[in-house]
């Protein structure tokens, strides 16, 4: 290898190293921006695709929303500020986890209240069943019966010895 070829190889390697060092912050910043877009988009429900968030939705509207998020993050806006702007445009239903207030509070508390009421009702029924007399009606209960039924009851007890 000649001196000229050696010099050319060293200069090429140096140029490549300088290029890599100059583009590394841009790549890192792009990765951070992509992570930020995904972080915000995961918190937004796609208005077109039921049950999908904006980060995973293939719809055109979700792609537009991701572009808006990217622009706002690049401009220096915070995640909450971007989410608030989408809520102002679409309402609380755009969030994957809407705030627990108003009608959505009922959605969160309804099942809990239903289970609690069911448990109280079941407990009351079990207590009532447990306090019912287990044995045959007493003689005083026979006196409260209709006379024909009381006579039949007494005949049954005499016949079967119970």
MIZA-621869 format. One record per residue (C-alpha): residue in one letter; residue number from 1; x, y, z. Coordinates in pm, 1 decimal, always signed. Layout:
<atoms>
{'A', NUM, {X, Y, Z}}
...
</atoms>
This chain:
<atoms>
{'X', 1, {+0.0, +0.0, +0.0}}
{'X', 2, {+141.1, +333.9, -98.0}}
{'X', 3, {+157.4, +640.6, +113.4}}
{'X', 4, {-112.8, +805.4, -95.9}}
{'X', 5, {-354.6, +510.4, -48.6}}
{'X', 6, {-282.0, +508.3, +324.3}}
{'X', 7, {-349.8, +881.3, +347.2}}
{'X', 8, {-675.9, +839.6, +150.0}}
{'X', 9, {-790.2, +555.9, +382.8}}
{'X', 10, {-713.2, +761.6, +694.8}}
{'X', 11, {-897.9, +1065.9, +556.6}}
{'X', 12, {-1198.3, +851.0, +457.6}}
{'X', 13, {-1212.4, +693.9, +803.8}}
{'X', 14, {-1183.5, +1037.0, +966.9}}
{'X', 15, {-1458.9, +1178.6, +744.9}}
{'X', 16, {-1682.3, +884.0, +827.5}}
{'X', 17, {-1614.3, +927.1, +1199.9}}
{'X', 18, {-1691.5, +1301.5, +1182.7}}
{'X', 19, {-2013.9, +1229.1, +989.9}}
{'X', 20, {-2118.1, +968.0, +1248.9}}
{'X', 21, {-2047.2, +1206.1, +1537.5}}
{'X', 22, {-2243.1, +1486.5, +1372.3}}
{'X', 23, {-2548.5, +1272.5, +1293.3}}
{'X', 24, {-2557.7, +1086.0, +1626.2}}
{'X', 25, {-2734.4, +1369.3, +1816.8}}
{'X', 26, {-2993.2, +1398.9, +1538.5}}
{'X', 27, {-3061.9, +1025.5, +1549.5}}
{'X', 28, {-3082.6, +1033.3, +1927.9}}
{'X', 29, {-3315.9, +1333.1, +1914.2}}
{'X', 30, {-3529.6, +1157.9, +1650.8}}
{'X', 31, {-3550.8, +848.8, +1869.8}}
{'X', 32, {-3650.7, +1062.6, +2169.1}}
{'X', 33, {-3910.2, +1240.7, +1954.8}}
{'X', 34, {-4045.7, +905.8, +1829.0}}
{'X', 35, {-4064.7, +780.3, +2187.7}}
{'X', 36, {-4249.5, +1097.0, +2289.6}}
{'X', 37, {-4497.2, +1063.1, +2002.7}}
{'X', 38, {-4563.9, +701.8, +2097.3}}
{'X', 39, {-4598.5, +790.5, +2467.6}}
{'X', 40, {-4862.5, +1057.3, +2395.4}}
{'X', 41, {-5035.4, +856.5, +2120.2}}
{'X', 42, {-5075.7, +558.7, +2356.4}}
{'X', 43, {-5289.0, +780.3, +2582.0}}
{'X', 44, {-5530.3, +873.5, +2300.6}}
{'X', 45, {-5814.4, +659.2, +2169.8}}
{'X', 46, {-5848.5, +644.5, +1790.3}}
{'X', 47, {-6177.7, +812.8, +1691.2}}
{'X', 48, {-6210.3, +581.0, +1388.6}}
{'X', 49, {-6090.8, +240.8, +1515.6}}
{'X', 50, {-6288.1, +112.3, +1810.1}}
{'X', 51, {-6068.2, -13.2, +2092.9}}
{'X', 52, {-5734.3, +98.5, +1945.1}}
{'X', 53, {-5509.5, +377.9, +2054.5}}
{'X', 54, {-5363.6, +632.4, +1814.2}}
{'X', 55, {-5015.5, +477.4, +1835.1}}
{'X', 56, {-5131.1, +139.4, +1699.9}}
{'X', 57, {-5413.3, +245.8, +1467.1}}
{'X', 58, {-5358.0, +215.7, +1092.1}}
{'X', 59, {-5622.7, +478.2, +1005.9}}
{'X', 60, {-5540.0, +801.4, +826.0}}
{'X', 61, {-5684.5, +1012.3, +1106.2}}
{'X', 62, {-5453.8, +841.8, +1358.4}}
{'X', 63, {-5156.5, +911.7, +1128.8}}
{'X', 64, {-5260.9, +1277.6, +1113.7}}
{'X', 65, {-5292.9, +1286.4, +1491.2}}
{'X', 66, {-4943.3, +1138.4, +1529.4}}
{'X', 67, {-4809.8, +1406.7, +1292.1}}
{'X', 68, {-4974.3, +1678.4, +1504.8}}
{'X', 69, {-4824.5, +1524.7, +1819.7}}
{'X', 70, {-4479.9, +1513.3, +1656.6}}
{'X', 71, {-4505.0, +1879.9, +1550.9}}
{'X', 72, {-4614.8, +1992.8, +1895.7}}
{'X', 73, {-4345.8, +1790.4, +2073.8}}
{'X', 74, {-4081.3, +1930.2, +1838.4}}
{'X', 75, {-4210.5, +2278.7, +1923.9}}
{'X', 76, {-4146.1, +2204.7, +2290.8}}
{'X', 77, {-4500.2, +2149.1, +2422.1}}
{'X', 78, {-4547.6, +1909.9, +2711.9}}
{'X', 79, {-4740.4, +1584.4, +2700.2}}
{'X', 80, {-5023.5, +1708.7, +2920.2}}
{'X', 81, {-5062.3, +2025.1, +2715.1}}
{'X', 82, {-5098.1, +1819.6, +2395.8}}
{'X', 83, {-5347.4, +1584.5, +2562.3}}
{'X', 84, {-5548.7, +1882.9, +2686.6}}
{'X', 85, {-5570.4, +2019.7, +2331.6}}
{'X', 86, {-5705.5, +1686.5, +2201.5}}
{'X', 87, {-5955.1, +1670.9, +2490.2}}
{'X', 88, {-6069.9, +2023.5, +2403.8}}
{'X', 89, {-6130.7, +1911.0, +2044.2}}
{'X', 90, {-6274.7, +1561.1, +2097.9}}
{'X', 91, {-6390.2, +1549.1, +2459.7}}
{'X', 92, {-6287.0, +1315.6, +2743.1}}
{'X', 93, {-6374.4, +1007.9, +2535.9}}
{'X', 94, {-6054.1, +1057.3, +2331.8}}
{'X', 95, {-5845.2, +953.6, +2633.3}}
{'X', 96, {-5773.0, +585.2, +2686.7}}
{'X', 97, {-5820.5, +645.4, +3060.1}}
{'X', 98, {-6081.9, +920.1, +3095.2}}
{'X', 99, {-6096.3, +1113.2, +3422.7}}
{'X', 100, {-6319.3, +965.3, +3690.0}}
{'X', 101, {-6585.3, +1234.7, +3707.8}}
{'X', 102, {-6939.0, +1285.2, +3581.9}}
{'X', 103, {-7088.0, +993.9, +3391.8}}
{'X', 104, {-6757.7, +809.5, +3376.1}}
{'X', 105, {-6752.0, +809.1, +3756.8}}
{'X', 106, {-7066.5, +594.3, +3739.3}}
{'X', 107, {-6889.4, +359.1, +3501.8}}
{'X', 108, {-6608.2, +319.7, +3753.9}}
{'X', 109, {-6825.2, +300.5, +4067.1}}
{'X', 110, {-7131.0, +118.3, +3926.0}}
{'X', 111, {-6988.3, -233.6, +3933.6}}
{'X', 112, {-6845.1, -181.5, +4282.4}}
{'X', 113, {-7177.7, -56.1, +4416.0}}
{'X', 114, {-7361.2, -342.7, +4242.4}}
{'X', 115, {-7132.7, -603.7, +4397.7}}
{'X', 116, {-7168.1, -442.4, +4742.6}}
{'X', 117, {-7550.2, -435.2, +4719.0}}
{'X', 118, {-7554.9, -796.4, +4598.3}}
{'X', 119, {-7339.2, -903.3, +4892.5}}
{'X', 120, {-7567.8, -723.5, +5141.0}}
{'X', 121, {-7877.3, -882.1, +4982.5}}
{'X', 122, {-7720.2, -1228.0, +4985.4}}
{'X', 123, {-7613.1, -1184.2, +5348.8}}
{'X', 124, {-7966.7, -1080.2, +5447.1}}
{'X', 125, {-8117.9, -1381.4, +5270.6}}
{'X', 126, {-7872.5, -1621.4, +5434.0}}
{'X', 127, {-7944.3, -1472.6, +5777.8}}
{'X', 128, {-8321.3, -1502.2, +5721.9}}
{'X', 129, {-8290.2, -1864.2, +5609.8}}
{'X', 130, {-8075.8, -1950.3, +5908.8}}
{'X', 131, {-8328.6, -1809.1, +6159.4}}
{'X', 132, {-8626.9, -2005.8, +6026.1}}
{'X', 133, {-8740.1, -2289.7, +6255.2}}
{'X', 134, {-8612.5, -2627.3, +6137.9}}
{'X', 135, {-8847.1, -2861.8, +6325.0}}
{'X', 136, {-9219.2, -2927.3, +6287.6}}
{'X', 137, {-9458.0, -2656.1, +6393.7}}
{'X', 138, {-9521.2, -2644.6, +6768.0}}
{'X', 139, {-9855.9, -2703.6, +6935.5}}
{'X', 140, {-9912.7, -2331.6, +6949.2}}
{'X', 141, {-9863.5, -2319.0, +6573.3}}
{'X', 142, {-10124.2, -2595.6, +6538.8}}
{'X', 143, {-10371.8, -2380.8, +6728.2}}
{'X', 144, {-10317.1, -2098.5, +6482.7}}
{'X', 145, {-10395.8, -2329.6, +6187.6}}
{'X', 146, {-10734.2, -2370.5, +6028.3}}
{'X', 147, {-10930.7, -2625.7, +6238.3}}
{'X', 148, {-10953.4, -2878.4, +5951.5}}
{'X', 149, {-10582.2, -2851.3, +5881.7}}
{'X', 150, {-10498.9, -2875.4, +6252.7}}
{'X', 151, {-10706.1, -3194.2, +6282.7}}
{'X', 152, {-10528.9, -3345.3, +5979.8}}
{'X', 153, {-10193.6, -3243.8, +6125.8}}
{'X', 154, {-10266.6, -3410.7, +6459.6}}
{'X', 155, {-10390.7, -3728.2, +6286.3}}
{'X', 156, {-10068.6, -3738.9, +6081.4}}
{'X', 157, {-9855.0, -3703.3, +6394.3}}
{'X', 158, {-10041.9, -3982.0, +6571.4}}
{'X', 159, {-10026.1, -4212.5, +6273.3}}
{'X', 160, {-9657.8, -4168.1, +6192.7}}
{'X', 161, {-9535.7, -4085.8, +6540.0}}
{'X', 162, {-9372.0, -3762.0, +6456.6}}
</atoms>
